[in-house]
């Protein structure tokens, strides 16, 4: 079954803070996709891909129901020095085919408390 790609979703992140999202990967029928055998990877980069700021930490929270948690640490978000950075998540099917699932911008707000 094909996964429905979400072509662009933007988020706001506070620099020097942890950032966590829970994602449910859905198939083309709109139902949660069983992620057994799939892998998911994600990166944060500048627009021209010349600087990689971070890899997302991926936790397979509930593979049979397509649920993953994705995290960035406070140490990682500290390095996001532009006002916005770009991210995406790519999944690899059991047959080795790779596709982008979710991508967009992370808009940075300044965090002041240390």
N, CA, C and O atoms as a MOPAC input file, in Angstrom:
PM7 MOZYME 1SCF
protein

 N      0.83500 1    -1.17300 1     0.00000 1
 C      0.00000 1     0.00000 1     0.00000 1
 C      0.88000 1     1.23600 1     0.00000 1
 O      1.89200 1     1.28900 1     0.69800 1
 N      0.49500 1     2.21300 1    -0.77500 1
 C      1.24500 1     3.46900 1    -0.83300 1
 C      0.95200 1     4.31000 1     0.40200 1
 O     -0.12900 1     4.23200 1     0.98700 1
 N      1.93600 1     5.11400 1     0.78500 1
 C      1.77200 1     6.05400 1     1.88600 1
 C      1.36800 1     7.39700 1     1.30700 1
 O      1.90200 1     7.81900 1     0.28100 1
 N      0.43000 1     8.07300 1     1.95600 1
 C      0.01800 1     9.39300 1     1.51700 1
 C      1.08900 1    10.39000 1     1.94300 1
 O      1.29400 1    10.57900 1     3.14200 1
 N      1.78600 1    11.04200 1     0.99300 1
 C      2.79000 1    12.02900 1     1.39200 1
 C      2.12300 1    13.33200 1     1.82500 1
 O      1.12000 1    13.75400 1     1.24900 1
 N      2.68100 1    13.94400 1     2.82100 1
 C      2.26400 1    15.27600 1     3.24000 1
 C      3.35700 1    16.19700 1     2.73400 1
 O      4.45900 1    16.21300 1     3.28200 1
 N      3.06600 1    16.95800 1     1.70500 1
 C      4.12300 1    17.65800 1     0.99400 1
 C      4.74400 1    18.81200 1     1.75500 1
 O      5.93600 1    19.07000 1     1.58900 1
 N      3.97700 1    19.52700 1     2.59400 1
 C      4.59000 1    20.64100 1     3.30400 1
 C      3.80600 1    20.97100 1     4.56200 1
 O      2.61900 1    21.29300 1     4.50700 1
 N      4.47900 1    20.88700 1     5.68200 1
 C      3.90200 1    21.27600 1     6.96100 1
 C      4.97900 1    22.02500 1     7.72600 1
 O      6.08400 1    21.51700 1     7.91500 1
 N      4.65300 1    23.24100 1     8.16700 1
 C      5.60700 1    24.08000 1     8.87600 1
 C      5.30100 1    24.08500 1    10.37000 1
 O      4.14900 1    23.94700 1    10.78200 1
 N      6.35300 1    24.24600 1    11.17300 1
 C      6.22500 1    24.26900 1    12.62600 1
 C      7.06500 1    25.40200 1    13.18700 1
 O      7.99800 1    25.87600 1    12.53800 1
 N      6.73200 1    25.83100 1    14.39200 1
 C      7.52400 1    26.81200 1    15.10600 1
 C      8.26600 1    26.10600 1    16.23200 1
 O      7.67600 1    25.33800 1    16.99100 1
 N      9.56500 1    26.37300 1    16.33400 1
 C     10.43300 1    25.74200 1    17.32400 1
 C     11.11100 1    26.84600 1    18.13200 1
 O     11.54600 1    27.85300 1    17.57300 1
 N     11.19900 1    26.65300 1    19.43800 1
 C     11.91300 1    27.60400 1    20.28600 1
 C     13.36000 1    27.12400 1    20.41000 1
 O     13.62600 1    26.01600 1    20.87600 1
 N     14.28900 1    27.98300 1    19.98200 1
 C     15.71100 1    27.66200 1    20.03700 1
 C     16.10600 1    27.35100 1    21.48400 1
 O     15.59900 1    27.98500 1    22.41000 1
 N     16.99200 1    26.39700 1    21.68300 1
 C     17.47500 1    25.94800 1    22.99300 1
 C     16.39700 1    25.20100 1    23.79100 1
 O     16.46800 1    25.12800 1    25.01800 1
 N     15.41000 1    24.65500 1    23.09500 1
 C     14.36800 1    23.84600 1    23.72600 1
 C     14.22800 1    22.54200 1    22.96400 1
 O     14.53500 1    22.47300 1    21.77400 1
 N     13.76300 1    21.50700 1    23.65100 1
 C     13.43700 1    20.25000 1    22.99200 1
 C     12.19300 1    20.45000 1    22.13600 1
 O     11.35300 1    21.29800 1    22.43400 1
 N     12.08500 1    19.66700 1    21.07700 1
 C     10.91600 1    19.71700 1    20.20500 1
 C     10.53900 1    18.28400 1    19.86800 1
 O     11.36800 1    17.52200 1    19.37000 1
 N      9.28900 1    17.91400 1    20.13800 1
 C      8.81000 1    16.54900 1    19.92900 1
 C      7.49300 1    16.57600 1    19.17600 1
 O      6.63200 1    17.41700 1    19.43500 1
 N      7.34600 1    15.65500 1    18.24800 1
 C      6.07900 1    15.47200 1    17.53400 1
 C      5.75000 1    13.98900 1    17.49000 1
 O      6.64300 1    13.14300 1    17.45100 1
 N      4.47200 1    13.68900 1    17.49800 1
 C      4.00400 1    12.32800 1    17.25800 1
 C      3.34400 1    12.32400 1    15.89200 1
 O      2.45800 1    13.13400 1    15.61800 1
 N      3.77800 1    11.40900 1    15.03600 1
 C      3.22700 1    11.29100 1    13.68900 1
 C      2.55000 1     9.93900 1    13.52600 1
 O      3.02600 1     8.92600 1    14.03800 1
 N      1.44000 1     9.93600 1    12.81200 1
 C      0.79600 1     8.69400 1    12.40700 1
 C      0.88000 1     8.62100 1    10.89400 1
 O      0.28200 1     9.43400 1    10.19100 1
 N      1.62300 1     7.64600 1    10.39800 1
 C      1.80600 1     7.46100 1     8.96000 1
 C      0.58600 1     6.71900 1     8.42600 1
 O      0.21300 1     5.66000 1     8.92900 1
 N     -0.02900 1     7.30200 1     7.39000 1
 C     -1.24700 1     6.72000 1     6.82600 1
 C     -1.02400 1     6.27000 1     5.39900 1
 O     -0.24900 1     6.86400 1     4.64900 1
 N     -1.72100 1     5.20700 1     5.04300 1
 C     -1.66700 1     4.69300 1     3.68600 1
 C     -2.63400 1     5.42900 1     2.78300 1
 O     -3.35300 1     6.32300 1     3.22700 1
 N     -2.64900 1     5.04800 1     1.50700 1
 C     -3.48800 1     5.72300 1     0.52100 1
 C     -4.97400 1     5.55700 1     0.81000 1
 O     -5.78700 1     6.32000 1     0.28800 1
 N     -5.34800 1     4.57200 1     1.63700 1
 C     -6.75400 1     4.39100 1     2.01000 1
 C     -7.14500 1     5.24900 1     3.21600 1
 O     -8.29300 1     5.21400 1     3.66000 1
 N     -6.17800 1     6.02600 1     3.74900 1
 C     -6.46000 1     6.89800 1     4.88200 1
 C     -6.30200 1     6.24000 1     6.24000 1
 O     -6.43500 1     6.90200 1     7.26900 1
 N     -6.02200 1     4.95100 1     6.25600 1
 C     -5.83200 1     4.22800 1     7.51100 1
 C     -4.35500 1     4.19500 1     7.89400 1
 O     -3.47200 1     4.27700 1     7.04000 1
 N     -4.11100 1     4.07300 1     9.19300 1
 C     -2.73400 1     3.97400 1     9.68000 1
 C     -2.02800 1     2.80100 1     9.00300 1
 O     -2.61400 1     1.73600 1     8.81200 1
 N     -0.76700 1     3.01100 1     8.64300 1
 C      0.01200 1     1.99800 1     7.94600 1
 C      0.84400 1     1.19800 1     8.93700 1
 O      1.49500 1     1.77200 1     9.81000 1
 N      0.82600 1    -0.10800 1     8.81000 1
 C      1.67100 1    -0.96800 1     9.63100 1
 C      3.12000 1    -0.74000 1     9.18900 1
 O      3.48600 1    -1.04300 1     8.05300 1
 N      3.93300 1    -0.20400 1    10.09200 1
 C      5.32400 1     0.14000 1     9.75800 1
 C      6.31700 1    -0.99200 1    10.00500 1
 O      7.52500 1    -0.76400 1     9.94400 1
 N      5.84500 1    -2.19200 1    10.28000 1
 C      6.77300 1    -3.31100 1    10.43100 1
 C      7.55500 1    -3.48400 1     9.13400 1
 O      6.97300 1    -3.62700 1     8.05800 1
 N      8.87400 1    -3.46800 1     9.24800 1
 C      9.74200 1    -3.60300 1     8.08600 1
 C     10.12400 1    -2.28100 1     7.44400 1
 O     11.00900 1    -2.25200 1     6.58800 1
 N      9.48400 1    -1.18600 1     7.83100 1
 C      9.80500 1     0.14400 1     7.30200 1
 C     10.84400 1     0.81200 1     8.19500 1
 O     10.94500 1     0.50500 1     9.38300 1
 N     11.61200 1     1.72600 1     7.61200 1
 C     12.47500 1     2.59900 1     8.40400 1
 C     12.14600 1     4.04700 1     8.04400 1
 O     11.73600 1     4.34800 1     6.92300 1
 N     12.33600 1     4.92500 1     9.01100 1
 C     12.08100 1     6.34500 1     8.81700 1
 C     13.33500 1     7.10600 1     9.24100 1
 O     13.94700 1     6.78700 1    10.26000 1
 N     13.70900 1     8.10300 1     8.46100 1
 C     14.84500 1     8.96400 1     8.78800 1
 C     14.43400 1    10.40100 1     8.52500 1
 O     13.58700 1    10.66400 1     7.67100 1
 N     15.03200 1    11.33000 1     9.25700 1
 C     14.72800 1    12.73600 1     9.05500 1
 C     15.94800 1    13.59900 1     9.32700 1
 O     16.78200 1    13.27000 1    10.17000 1
 N     16.04000 1    14.70800 1     8.60500 1
 C     17.15200 1    15.64500 1     8.76400 1
 C     16.63100 1    17.07100 1     8.79800 1
 O     15.53000 1    17.36600 1     8.33200 1
 N     17.46300 1    17.95900 1     9.37100 1
 C     17.21700 1    19.39700 1     9.35800 1
 C     18.41000 1    20.03800 1     8.66800 1
 O     19.55900 1    19.79000 1     9.03600 1
 N     18.12500 1    20.87900 1     7.64800 1
 C     19.19100 1    21.48100 1     6.84500 1
 C     18.83400 1    22.91500 1     6.47800 1
 O     17.70900 1    23.36900 1     6.68500 1
 N     19.83100 1    23.62100 1     5.92100 1
 C     19.53400 1    24.92100 1     5.34100 1
 C     18.93400 1    24.70200 1     3.95500 1
 O     18.90700 1    23.57900 1     3.45100 1
 N     18.45100 1    25.78800 1     3.34100 1
 C     17.67700 1    25.64700 1     2.10400 1
 C     18.44600 1    24.98200 1     0.96900 1
 O     17.87700 1    24.16400 1     0.24700 1
 N     19.72700 1    25.31200 1     0.79100 1
 C     20.48100 1    24.72800 1    -0.32600 1
 C     21.18200 1    23.41000 1     0.04400 1
 O     21.98200 1    22.88700 1    -0.73200 1
 N     20.87700 1    22.88700 1     1.22200 1
 C     21.38800 1    21.59500 1     1.70200 1
 C     22.89800 1    21.61300 1     1.94700 1
 O     23.50600 1    20.54700 1     2.04700 1
 N     23.51800 1    22.78900 1     2.04700 1
 C     24.96000 1    22.83800 1     2.27300 1
 C     25.32100 1    22.64600 1     3.74800 1
 O     26.46800 1    22.33100 1     4.06600 1
 N     24.36000 1    22.83300 1     4.64500 1
 C     24.60700 1    22.63600 1     6.07300 1
 C     23.54900 1    21.71600 1     6.65600 1
 O     22.35000 1    21.97200 1     6.54000 1
 N     24.01000 1    20.63900 1     7.28700 1
 C     23.09000 1    19.75900 1     8.00600 1
 C     23.17200 1    20.12300 1     9.48200 1
 O     24.23900 1    20.05200 1    10.09200 1
 N     22.02900 1    20.51600 1    10.05000 1
 C     21.99000 1    20.92200 1    11.45700 1
 C     21.73900 1    19.75300 1    12.39500 1
 O     22.28400 1    19.71700 1    13.49900 1
 N     20.91700 1    18.79400 1    11.96700 1
 C     20.57300 1    17.71200 1    12.90300 1
 C     19.90900 1    16.55900 1    12.17200 1
 O     19.32600 1    16.72300 1    11.10100 1
 N     20.01700 1    15.38800 1    12.78400 1
 C     19.18900 1    14.23500 1    12.44000 1
 C     18.09200 1    14.14800 1    13.49400 1
 O     18.36100 1    14.29500 1    14.68700 1
 N     16.86800 1    13.91200 1    13.06100 1
 C     15.78700 1    13.68800 1    14.01000 1
 C     15.99500 1    12.33800 1    14.69700 1
 O     16.43400 1    11.37700 1    14.06500 1
 N     15.68500 1    12.27000 1    15.96900 1
 C     15.63900 1    10.97600 1    16.65200 1
 C     14.26000 1    10.39500 1    16.37800 1
 O     13.24300 1    11.03900 1    16.63300 1
 N     14.23500 1     9.17800 1    15.85800 1
 C     12.98600 1     8.51200 1    15.50400 1
 C     12.73800 1     7.38200 1    16.50100 1
 O     13.60800 1     6.53900 1    16.71900 1
 N     11.55900 1     7.36800 1    17.09900 1
 C     11.15300 1     6.28000 1    17.98900 1
 C      9.90700 1     5.64200 1    17.41000 1
 O      8.90400 1     6.32100 1    17.19200 1
 N      9.96100 1     4.34900 1    17.16200 1
 C      8.80600 1     3.62500 1    16.64000 1
 C      7.89800 1     3.29000 1    17.81900 1
 O      8.04800 1     2.24600 1    18.45500 1
 N      6.98100 1     4.16500 1    18.09500 1
 C      6.12400 1     4.07200 1    19.27800 1
 C      5.12600 1     2.93000 1    19.16400 1
 O      4.87400 1     2.21800 1    20.13700 1
 N      4.55800 1     2.75600 1    17.97600 1
 C      3.57600 1     1.69400 1    17.74600 1
 C      3.59200 1     1.37200 1    16.25200 1
 O      2.78500 1     1.90100 1    15.48700 1
 N      4.51700 1     0.50100 1    15.84300 1
 C      4.68400 1     0.17700 1    14.42200 1
 C      3.38900 1    -0.32500 1    13.77300 1
 O      3.03900 1     0.15400 1    12.69400 1
 N      2.65800 1    -1.27600 1    14.39100 1
 C      1.45300 1    -1.78700 1    13.71900 1
 C      0.41100 1    -0.70300 1    13.42900 1
 O     -0.37900 1    -0.84000 1    12.49500 1
 N      0.40400 1     0.37300 1    14.22400 1
 C     -0.55900 1     1.45700 1    14.02300 1
 C      0.07600 1     2.69900 1    13.40800 1
 O     -0.51900 1     3.77600 1    13.43700 1
 N      1.29300 1     2.55700 1    12.84500 1
 C      1.93000 1     3.62500 1    12.09500 1
 C      2.39100 1     4.81600 1    12.91400 1
 O      2.56900 1     5.90200 1    12.36200 1
 N      2.59000 1     4.64500 1    14.22200 1
 C      2.90300 1     5.77300 1    15.08300 1
 C      4.39900 1     5.84500 1    15.37400 1
 O      5.01800 1     4.87700 1    15.81600 1
 N      4.96100 1     7.03700 1    15.10900 1
 C      6.35400 1     7.30700 1    15.44900 1
 C      6.42300 1     8.62400 1    16.22000 1
 O      5.60700 1     9.52200 1    16.01100 1
 N      7.39400 1     8.72600 1    17.10200 1
 C      7.71100 1     9.98100 1    17.76300 1
 C      9.02100 1    10.47300 1    17.16900 1
 O      9.95800 1     9.69700 1    16.98200 1
 N      9.08100 1    11.76500 1    16.87600 1
 C     10.29300 1    12.36600 1    16.32100 1
 C     10.71800 1    13.49800 1    17.24000 1
 O      9.89300 1    14.30600 1    17.66700 1
 N     12.00900 1    13.55200 1    17.54100 1
 C     12.50900 1    14.48800 1    18.54600 1
 C     13.75300 1    15.21800 1    18.07100 1
 O     14.58500 1    14.68000 1    17.34000 1
 N     13.84400 1    16.46400 1    18.51500 1
 C     15.06900 1    17.25100 1    18.43900 1
 C     15.40000 1    17.68000 1    19.86200 1
 O     14.50200 1    18.03000 1    20.62700 1
 N     16.67400 1    17.65700 1    20.22100 1
 C     17.07200 1    18.02900 1    21.57500 1
 C     17.33200 1    19.54000 1    21.66100 1
 O     17.47500 1    20.21800 1    20.64400 1
 N     17.38900 1    20.04200 1    22.88500 1
 C     17.71100 1    21.45600 1    23.09200 1
 C     19.09700 1    21.78100 1    22.53600 1
 O     19.30600 1    22.86700 1    21.99500 1
 N     20.04300 1    20.85400 1    22.66600 1
 C     21.38300 1    21.08200 1    22.11700 1
 C     21.32800 1    21.20200 1    20.59200 1
 O     22.05800 1    22.00500 1    20.01100 1
 N     20.47200 1    20.41300 1    19.94100 1
 C     20.34500 1    20.50800 1    18.49300 1
 C     19.69500 1    21.82400 1    18.07000 1
 O     20.19100 1    22.49100 1    17.16200 1
 N     18.59100 1    22.20600 1    18.71700 1
 C     17.89400 1    23.42600 1    18.28700 1
 C     18.73500 1    24.67600 1    18.53600 1
 O     18.52000 1    25.70200 1    17.89000 1
 N     19.68600 1    24.60400 1    19.46300 1
 C     20.59700 1    25.72600 1    19.69700 1
 C     21.39600 1    26.04900 1    18.43600 1
 O     21.73500 1    27.20800 1    18.19600 1
 N     21.69400 1    25.03900 1    17.63800 1
 C     22.51900 1    25.23500 1    16.43500 1
 C     21.72300 1    25.77100 1    15.24900 1
 O     22.31400 1    26.11300 1    14.22500 1
 N     20.40700 1    25.85200 1    15.36100 1
 C     19.58000 1    26.33300 1    14.25300 1
 C     19.62300 1    27.86100 1    14.25600 1
 O     18.69900 1    28.51200 1    14.74400 1
 N     20.69700 1    28.42800 1    13.71000 1
 C     20.93000 1    29.86300 1    13.80600 1
 C     20.17200 1    30.70500 1    12.78300 1
 O     19.96100 1    31.88500 1    13.06100 1
 N     19.74800 1    30.20700 1    11.63300 1
 C     18.91100 1    31.06100 1    10.78000 1
 C     17.52100 1    31.23200 1    11.40500 1
 O     17.18100 1    30.57100 1    12.38600 1
 N     16.73400 1    32.12500 1    10.82000 1
 C     15.36100 1    32.31800 1    11.30700 1
 C     14.44300 1    31.16500 1    10.93800 1
 O     13.40000 1    30.97000 1    11.56100 1
 N     14.83000 1    30.40600 1     9.92800 1
 C     14.09900 1    29.18400 1     9.60700 1
 C     15.05200 1    28.19400 1     8.95700 1
 O     16.03200 1    28.57200 1     8.31500 1
 N     14.73900 1    26.91800 1     9.14100 1
 C     15.49800 1    25.81900 1     8.55800 1
 C     14.49500 1    24.87100 1     7.91100 1
 O     13.28900 1    25.00300 1     8.11900 1
 N     14.98100 1    23.93600 1     7.14500 1
 C     14.13200 1    23.01200 1     6.41600 1
 C     14.31900 1    21.59600 1     6.95200 1
 O     15.40700 1    21.22400 1     7.39100 1
 N     13.24800 1    20.81600 1     6.90900 1
 C     13.32500 1    19.43900 1     7.39200 1
 C     12.56100 1    18.53500 1     6.43300 1
 O     11.73300 1    18.99700 1     5.64800 1
 N     12.84700 1    17.26800 1     6.50800 1
 C     11.98400 1    16.27500 1     5.87700 1
 C     12.15600 1    14.93600 1     6.57700 1
 O     13.11700 1    14.70000 1     7.30900 1
 N     11.18100 1    14.07200 1     6.31800 1
 C     11.21900 1    12.68900 1     6.78100 1
 C     11.06800 1    11.80300 1     5.55900 1
 O     10.17300 1    11.99300 1     4.73500 1
 N     11.95400 1    10.83700 1     5.46200 1
 C     11.93000 1     9.88600 1     4.35900 1
 C     11.68700 1     8.50100 1     4.94400 1
 O     12.26800 1     8.13900 1     5.96700 1
 N     10.83500 1     7.74100 1     4.29400 1
 C     10.63600 1     6.36000 1     4.73600 1
 C     11.16600 1     5.41400 1     3.67400 1
 O     11.14900 1     5.71200 1     2.47900 1
 N     11.63500 1     4.27100 1     4.14000 1
 C     12.10300 1     3.21600 1     3.25500 1
 C     11.20400 1     2.00800 1     3.44900 1
 O     11.05800 1     1.49600 1     4.55900 1
 N     10.60700 1     1.56100 1     2.35600 1
 C      9.71800 1     0.39900 1     2.39200 1
 C     10.53900 1    -0.87300 1     2.55400 1
 O     11.75000 1    -0.86400 1     2.33500 1
 N      9.88900 1    -1.96100 1     2.93600 1
 C     10.61700 1    -3.23200 1     3.05400 1
 C     11.32400 1    -3.65200 1     1.75700 1
 O     12.33000 1    -4.36100 1     1.80900 1
 N     10.80700 1    -3.22000 1     0.59100 1
 C     11.44000 1    -3.57600 1    -0.68300 1
 C     12.58400 1    -2.63300 1    -1.06200 1
 O     13.16900 1    -2.77300 1    -2.13600 1
 N     12.90900 1    -1.66300 1    -0.17800 1
 C     14.02900 1    -0.75900 1    -0.40800 1
 C     13.67200 1     0.54300 1    -1.10200 1
 O     14.52900 1     1.41900 1    -1.21000 1
 N     12.44200 1     0.71100 1    -1.57800 1
 C     12.04600 1     1.96500 1    -2.21100 1
 C     11.92400 1     3.05500 1    -1.15900 1
 O     11.43000 1     2.82300 1    -0.05600 1
 N     12.39500 1     4.27900 1    -1.52800 1
 C     12.41800 1     5.39500 1    -0.58300 1
 C     11.54400 1     6.53600 1    -1.08600 1
 O     11.50900 1     6.83100 1    -2.28100 1
 N     10.83600 1     7.17600 1    -0.14800 1
 C      9.94200 1     8.27700 1    -0.47500 1
 C      9.93400 1     9.29200 1     0.65700 1
 O     10.07900 1     8.92800 1     1.82500 1
 N      9.76300 1    10.58400 1     0.30800 1
 C      9.59500 1    11.62000 1     1.32300 1
 C      8.15600 1    11.55500 1     1.81800 1
 O      7.21600 1    11.50700 1     1.02400 1
 N      7.99400 1    11.55300 1     3.14600 1
 C      6.66300 1    11.51500 1     3.73800 1
 C      6.19800 1    12.90500 1     4.16500 1
 O      5.05300 1    13.28200 1     3.91500 1
 N      7.06500 1    13.65400 1     4.79700 1
 C      6.68400 1    14.95000 1     5.34900 1
 C      7.86500 1    15.89000 1     5.20400 1
 O      9.00900 1    15.49100 1     5.42000 1
 N      7.59500 1    17.13700 1     4.84000 1
 C      8.66300 1    18.11400 1     4.69800 1
 C      8.11000 1    19.49500 1     4.98000 1
 O      6.89800 1    19.70300 1     4.93300 1
 N      8.98900 1    20.44200 1     5.27400 1
 C      8.54100 1    21.79700 1     5.51900 1
 C      9.63200 1    22.63000 1     6.15700 1
 O     10.81600 1    22.30000 1     6.08900 1
 N      9.20200 1    23.72800 1     6.78600 1
 C     10.11600 1    24.64400 1     7.45600 1
 C      9.90400 1    24.57500 1     8.96200 1
 O      8.80300 1    24.32000 1     9.44900 1
 N     10.98800 1    24.81100 1     9.67600 1
 C     10.93000 1    25.03800 1    11.11200 1
 C     11.25400 1    26.51000 1    11.32600 1
 O     12.38000 1    26.94300 1    11.08000 1
 N     10.27700 1    27.27300 1    11.77900 1
 C     10.47400 1    28.69400 1    12.07100 1
 C     10.99500 1    28.80700 1    13.49000 1
 O     10.42900 1    28.23200 1    14.42000 1
 N     12.07100 1    29.54700 1    13.64800 1
 C     12.76000 1    29.60300 1    14.92900 1
 C     12.33800 1    30.83200 1    15.73300 1
 O     12.34100 1    31.95600 1    15.23100 1
 N     11.97600 1    30.59100 1    16.99300 1
 C     11.78400 1    31.65500 1    17.96400 1
 C     12.95100 1    31.61600 1    18.92600 1
 O     13.51900 1    30.55100 1    19.17000 1
 N     13.31000 1    32.73600 1    19.46500 1
 C     14.43900 1    32.78600 1    20.39900 1
 C     13.98400 1    32.32600 1    21.76700 1
 O     12.95300 1    32.77400 1    22.26900 1
 N     14.75800 1    31.42500 1    22.37700 1
 C     14.54200 1    31.02500 1    23.76000 1
 C     15.52000 1    31.78900 1    24.64500 1
 O     16.70100 1    31.88300 1    24.31200 1
 N     15.06100 1    32.32600 1    25.74700 1
 C     15.91800 1    33.20100 1    26.55800 1
 C     16.39100 1    32.57400 1    27.86400 1
 O     17.44600 1    32.95500 1    28.37100 1
 N     15.65800 1    31.64200 1    28.41600 1
 C     16.03800 1    31.05600 1    29.69500 1
 C     17.08500 1    29.97800 1    29.46800 1
 O     16.91700 1    29.11600 1    28.60500 1
 N     18.17600 1    30.02200 1    30.24800 1
 C     19.20600 1    28.99500 1    30.12300 1
 C     19.15000 1    28.05600 1    31.27900 1
 O     19.94400 1    27.11800 1    31.35200 1

